[in-house]
Amino acid sequence: MSRPVLIRFILIASLLLPASLCMAFFWPETTHERKTNWVGAPGPTQPIAFYHHVHVNELHIPCAYCHWTAANSRYANYPPVEVCWGCHKNISVTHPQIARVRQYYIDKKPIPWVRVNQQPGYVHFVHSSHIGAGIACATCHGNVGSMYAVYQPIEMNMGWCISCHRQYQKKFHPYQASVDCYTCHY
Amino acid sequence: MTEISRRKFIQLSVLGSAVAASGCEIKPLTRYQPGVYRSEVTGQYGGYDNRVYPYLNQPDGLMDGVPQYFATVCRMCPAGCGLFVRTMGGRAIKIEGNPAHPVNRGATCARAQSALQHLYNPDRLRGPVLHAERGAVKSRERGNAANPPDGRKMITDIVSQPIDWEAALEKVSAGLKSATGNIAILADAQEFSGSPTLGRQLQQFAQNAQASVFSYSLLDDAPWRAAAKVVYGQDQLPAYQLDQADVIVSFGGDFLEAWPSPVFYSRLFGEFRQGPRRTQGEHGKFIYVGPRMSMTAAKADTWLPCNPGTESVVAQAVASVLQDAGFSLVEAASASGLSAEQLQMLAEDFRNGGTRAVAVGGNGLLTSPDATAAFTVVEALNKQVKSQCVGFGSAAIPLPNSRASGFKNIQQLVRSMQSGQVGALLILGQPNPVFTLPNASGFLAAMQKVPFVAALTPFEDETTAWANIVLPTRTFLEDWGDHVPPVIPQGIHLATLQQPIINPQFVGGDGINTLDPPASWMDTRPLADLLVDLAARLGKPLTDSDSRSAVRTTWAKLGQADLKSLTTNNDPSWVAALSKGGLWQEVASQPRFGGGGDVGAGLAPALPSASTPQNWGGGASYALHLYPQIYNHDGRHANLGWMQENPDPMTMAVWNSWVEINMQVAHELGIRTGDIIRISSAHGSIDVPAIPYPGLHPGAVAMPIGQGHTLYGRNAEARGVNPLAILDPTTDRVTGALALGATRVRITKIASAQSGYQIDGSTLILAQDRPGGAEPEAVKDLIHTTAKEWKTAKPVTGAPKTPGSIFNRKSETEAPPQ
């Protein structure tokens, strides 16, 4: 490498590296970041710092223990406060966050969770048919079990839905995914 | 660029950092507030709330996103169809028929569908209110009602103050105590006479409080029941099994419309036209006798437009032909306005039906002062041919309360109030006599003499405006109850259960960023619970503690062996009865013609004699033919937007009332569609838009009942006019029921139709005018005739030439293109 070329390379690299580092650090990655342009906090602040990581990855509680209607209903439920109380009546009662959960239950107030995953009003998404077809929760929601604050790693837009539905649309495919507009937009 | 100077380097560095900096400064400030996540205060997709509030304790069996269905009974009209109500998250969202219920077999009518608007009505009372001044009003100058012909005050805005329940109940009990011995209870007959439990509660309350009960609602089946008692020996409305019939002759009975059981008869009528008895191409024969072509008449094969009030004459003529009695067909023909040949053919058609012929009575017979006699003559026809299409079911629970004629009851109440014998009046339900009674009955003036009036009702209406205090009750979708329909299908043993579908204690708060303790936004109480509470405050408690236990007490007394154990808690048979919707089973058919005596000679009405000419051909005065409208019923559904928006099946009119005038008569008088007509009787006048109507006797003008409210919520107020106000208080000679068609009126055109929509409510809106709007097949010709007359009409002289106005259509279309 001749000297002028080397100088030029070093100069350009010295310009681009901090710029790209800067970009990488401030570029929104999660849906929440894109929508809010609040980069650095991947998900919204919840009223309680609930750690999915602790409950799923460490304690191996299955998703359906709390979100049990996903298999039978179009919605996957937010667990009623009594479900939190069921364990934390006795477990870790001194932890400050858990004390807050307990206080909600004792005060008979629902916990005002901030919604993370949401489709627009003109999309009718049905959980039960996807669970029934054997689609894992993580296919759409990402690896929630390793998250602390829940965020949306996959922006669930229509192109993304359709790519999967096309793949499973093939005749005789056991999932028989539909690509009809009226499947979701009605 | 082999050499880069120091200056150049600095320039490039600054540029680069500027680009890098702007890369993370793309946030437009409008998209978020510093320190607040946008998604925390608004939905990501533009909703107002991104919070999710889970249940504290999830109710058993409730799953988000999965509907639950509850069986109950429809109380929107007396018919009492069984319902299945779909609920999501504890809220009723859709109403359909109970497929197993013997009355409706899964079908519903528009009234049941719109019961949701009854439940979620924005004008419902949300808590007890105290009226600082009885009937205190601010007149809003809207429509014809601004100058009511009767001098009645325009009631649109009551001076009312909310008070809490404890104070309200204390006030009512104090008011009742102060008038001990002089308490009158005005009960809604529709609500109380159909419900065994509520009726029993009321009876016991009245007994304990030493009060006298006056049961009233406008549509009154007393003459019909009196006739059934004479002819069949049953104090109950007959159920016409139209599906078994080959020939139906309806004497003014609009059985497919408002009353008494439209869904039941619509179902059977469908069977009559297309059921298993109909071979290829055979439709059965349906003949309608009556002055107006109603929706039911439009479905008949033959419509015989007899003179108003002479349906019974036609029935008598048929009876005499069947018996070969010496009844002069010519005389009957001249009285009824039909030809002797028509009467002869009608009688022969009826005879050809044999035992498969059925004569049907209905609201058309209520119009005359000989209502009981007319019903008797019509029912006697069935007896004469031994029709097997008339049957009776049996009530599984006997109805306890008095079932005298409502109008007779209320006249008695008016007399007591006028003479000052009533110290306190308790209005239960929605009888709304100020609206439904003729002004000439003097109810309002008499009511003003009562020192203390309390109303227990879900809605403010014209009557409750004159109460001292109003306690809001729950609608039938929020309350326990039971019901026995007035028309029980033949051979069915029936009682229906009513259970609360939703928890009426709506929780308040804006739900976004406050977590205030839940406050009841809708704080109403069941009517039966209020009776229990009031009785306890009067020191004479009722035996049942609340509405649920009262229903269970009633149902524990059922005679059936399989339902004997209903009283224990969580009993499977009680749960089964609830989930089924009630109790019904096939029983041996009741004897149809046993027990009844012969038709009383004195009951048969005399023929109108030739010496009293009725001027049926027109002239100065017309018979005012009032009919209960299919959607508004007796006026209690005028506050439902869906009912207002639903076009009348014959005229396609919406959001207003109208008067139908025979087309020929209208032509002679220069009346066109939408012109404002003044209808004057001896008791006042009303101004109402006209519809020239081909299917009407020239001697009559017809108006629907139900519009013209002055105080009944935003959808009902100042819509149309109330024809009941100018009615003659003529009554049926036997039972004292109000005759809806015995009033003679004069008509005068007072204004031509104005172009555009007038805010005063005088504009007639016909839904058929909507381009491409579908017309019902049955009335197509009729509508087209009306529309043609309208379209060929000349533009109204002097009317402003508003572009697009329906009244200037002709001139617009003919104008040469500029």
Interface residues (C-beta under 8 A of the other chain):
Chain A: P4 I7 R8 L11 L15 L16 P18 A19 C22 M23 F25 F26 W27 H32 K35 T36 N37 W38 V39 A41 P44 T45 T69 N72 S73 R74 Y75 N77 Y78 P79 P80 V81 E82 Y105 K108 K109 P110 I111 P112 W113 V114 R115 Q118 Q119 P120 G121 H127
Chain B: M1 T2 I4 F9 L12 S13 G16 S17 V19 A20 A21 G23 C24 I26 K27 R31 Y32 Y37 R38 S39 E40 G43 Q44 Y45 G47 N50 R51 V52 Y53 P54 Y55 L56 N57 Q58 M63 D64 G65 V66 L515
